[in-house]
Amino acid sequence: MASASPADVKFEIGHVLFIDIVGYSKLMINEQSAQIQKLREIVRATEQFRTAEAEGKLLRLPTGDGGALVFRTTAEAPMLCALEISKALKSHPEIKVRMGIHSGPVNAVTDLNEQANVAGAGINIAQRVMDCGDAGHILLSRHVAEDLEHYPTWRAYLHPLGEVEIKHGDRVSVVNFYKDEHGNPEVPRKFESSVTTTRAITRDESSGLCLRRWVTGVLIGAAVVFGALLFLKHHRQSSASAVSGSQTTALPAPEKSIAVLPFENLSRDPDNAYFADGIQDEILTRLSKVAALKVISRTSTQKYKSAPNNLREIGQQLGVANLLEGSVQKAGNAVHINVQLIKAATDAHLWAESYDRELQNIFGVEGEVAGRIADALDAKLSGAEEKALAVRPTSNVAAYDAYLHGRSIEATRFDIPGEQQVASDYARAVQLDSTFALAWARLAIVRSFLYFNTIDRQTNSAAIIKEAVDRAMALQPELGEAWLAQGVYRYQVAHDYPGALQAYAEAGKRLPNSADVFGNMAFVERRMGRWDEAASHFRQAISLDPRNLQLLIYTGETLGYLRNFAEAEDFVDRALQIAPDAVRALVAKIALFQAEGRLDEASKLAARIIAPNEGPLEISTKAFQLLYERRFDAAIAQLQSTTTPSRPGEPLGPWKQAYLPLLGYCQQLAGKNANARATFSLAIHAIKPSPTASVPVDQDLLPCALALSYAGLGEKEKALVEARNAVADYQDDSINKPLAETVLAQVEAQVGDVDSAIAALPHLLEVPAGLTPGLLRLDPYWDPLRKDPRFQKLVEQPPSQYSK
């Protein structure tokens, strides 16, 4: 074949569907021929194939056992085609197919015979994603899943699997699609042994739901605390906890301390696993109401086996003297529950019991078990605690089943579709029993999270959430979960920080072992500038949830905000001991190194999060590292893909808008002034499409991004007005206000108001969540000030610990 000239190579973004027949090499020759011929007929008959081919927007790459289709239309095209293929294959069960989807760079090389060869990273990653699957799997790269997640049609059927190692030490993050009869809901075999301990996406830092949720901060603009403006938005990354790391440090174990290990599902139907999960979680919840006990949160126990053989080690890791094991068997209308309380240090059985109940009589069993455990551990119950344990949440079997299903998903799924399913389950529970206070409370909590992340705010509106909170409080005023829901609503929806703290305090009286309560209080206290109280409450939360990565990381981040870098690194290192490849923990440590000016060490850590399939967290982290290293062209390449609309004419989402000022600034520093002006103009139009349009004042920090964009265009007055407005907008937020003040100083530096910019720096170097001398040294945004002796003096200061 003749080689192609450079002019014949066409580079573009392609939406790739890779397909192959599982077990193809083991088939007889005639079987291979028949199956590949039938598969090709099925593929060619799909509407997506015919339409794209007729429009000249389809490239094909045949292989011996399948092939790749490259759609030059939308990211939905390969997904729709995969569903058509899956439907057709129902008539051909002998053909076992797996499929992988990715959007990425594709090279179409045309030879002298007008035949197209297709290659490029888009093809390679699609094949590697497919290679992760077994028969029936439809797997997507995280990049594609994040695009599809914006559409309700797909959102509920995307199930993150996490990262897995592929070729040459690279890693790819994969999402499983299944819906009804399409796809394969089983975890691929490759993930059973190779998946990292980090998985799925997150709850926001401010989310009052459960602190196990894995949180990401997308770095935006060029205003930086530890390397960036914190964009607290949901994003696929990882669960809050893992147990396969190397941490073996023995924690203190009070005599009256307990952890509830995952219950084993003994039901013949594996679909009943949710019932065992829900029963375990409800027993733990009841135990957490007993003040005389120390009860470890489920986040830190959920990855252990149901009946492990290393009880002493687990007790040391969790800091408990006792462990509860159990099993649940559900068959028809009958339920059999076994529980046993074990002394972790000696493996001695302290108490055991079996419960045989019909479903209609299952409602009080968790309270009975919790009461017997308290007796066995000689934990004295107050009158209020006895009453709390005895309360039956509902008498409606179907409502309770829906509730337990939601609880199970809430504990095991860490993605937006999972949260939506949880909300759906709780909504069904209260629909079946309008007096189910606990379900109303849980519904309010999960909907507050979805509201905060701007997910379907018609269904998850402020009014609907408040109604759920009010229902729970009216039905059971002493219910700890109702007060927790009140706090979450006041914080995330109403932005009433004092009111949220009051509600959390009331919740804590009724839920003395809730890491959620202590952690949520800490998040609010940070916003209110009550830093010492926040650090104290984070530590209390960790004592109840010692293997929760999110808690460890946010404690480290809080201490970093206070410039207590040594202790901050200790907490982040504890997270990395548990999960050495946890991206969020690596990012947190990179941010600490950058704040201290330790750029080389930050660079080594950044190299560990390179993956072929990157999301906002990875992209932003590496982009800021490249900015600080003054590798501007590399930073531009890192940012450009994520600031491109998923499809022509589609509006940019908030986090993509937030990247634009940084991209424009890097282009400006690289001497690409025309490109920079176009990028800044695009940012302004996207953030504020008309002079009268309002800019949301939320965790996206778009008011700051708007100010930086005007500064990039040299529009001094507009930039200063927007920057000052942003400071006022975040006046009552002790984390975001210093970020806005930093942006104001950077805008002043960029537009030539050197005296004002330098005058702002001493305050920013002192206030928590402000700047550090290390960041002043690294960040090119401060270059206009570098020759000023006043600035040089500030840069030379040691990064001392914050003191009142």
Secondary structure, 3 states (H helix, E strand, C coil): CCCCCHHHEEEEEEEEEEEEECCHHHCCHHHHHHHHHHHHHHHHHCHHHHHHHHCCCEEEEEECCEEEEEECCCCHHHHHHHHHHHHHHCCCCCCCEEEEEEEEEEEEEECCCCCEEEECHHHHHHHHHHHCCCCCCEEEEHHHHHHHCCCHHHHCCEEEEEEEECHHHCEEEEEEECECCECCCCCCHHHHHHECCCCCECCCCCCCCCCCCCCCEEEEEEEEECCEEEEECCCECCCCECCCCCCCCCCCCCCCEEEECCCEECCCCHHHHHHHHHHHHHHHHHHCCCCCCEECCHHHCCCCCCCCCCHHHHHHHHCCCEEEEEEEEEECCEEEEEEEEEECCCCEEEEEEEEEEEHHHCCCHHHHHHHHHHHHCCCCCCHHHHHHHHCCCCCCHHHHHHHHHHHHHHHHCCCHHHHHHHHHHHHHHHHHCCCCHHHHHHHHHHHHHHHHCCCCCCCCCHHHHHHHHHHHHHHCCCCHHHHHHHHHHHHHHCCCHHHHHHHHHHHHHHCCCCHHHHHHHHHHHHHCCCHHHHHHHHHHHHHHCCCEHHHHHHHHHHHHHCCCHHHHHHHHHHHHHHCCCCHHHHHHHHHHHHHCCCHHHHHHHHHHHCCCCCCHHHHHHHHHHHHHCCCHHHHHHHHHHHHCCCCCCCCCCHHHHHHHHHHHHHHHHCCCHHHHHHHHHHHHHHHCCCCCCCCCCCCCCHHHHHHHHHHHCCCHHHHHHHHHHHHHHCCCCCCHHHHHHHHHHHHHHHCCCHHHHHHHHHHHCCCCCCCCHHHHHHCHHHHHHCCCHHHHHHHCCCCCCCCC
